């Protein structure tokens, strides 16, 4: 029955190995793709309201395609640039409340 089963589309297209070439790690890929998928999802939500604060899909979308699949294809096509976020130094962290400190809301 070779050739009768359609090739699955989704996380296997594009292949994970190709996606990992564009990021530092699997964890970085997950963060990168999920953030872009949220932006795409927000874009579709804003279309109904007439607000266009987010950028829509940068690749041609398929019917009923999930935002995460779109994000993965954008990453694979090299259409997105990931910039590392600089962490705050430990001494610049917000002060922690001490026992007995008054906390207001």
KACORSUL-V54175 format. One record per backbone hydrogen bond with DSSP energy under -1.0 kcal/mol. NH is the residue of the N-H (numbers start at 0). CO is the residue of the C=O. Records with the same first field share a line. If there is no record, write none. Layout:
# KACORSUL-V54175
NH=CO, CO
This chain:
# KACORSUL-V54175
3=0
12=9
18=14
19=15
21=18
28=24
29=25
30=26
31=27
32=28
33=29
34=30
35=31
36=32
37=33
38=34
39=35
40=36
41=37
42=38
43=39
44=40
45=41
46=42
49=45
50=45
64=61
69=65
70=66
71=67
72=68
73=69
74=70
75=71
76=72
77=74
78=73
91=88
92=89
100=97
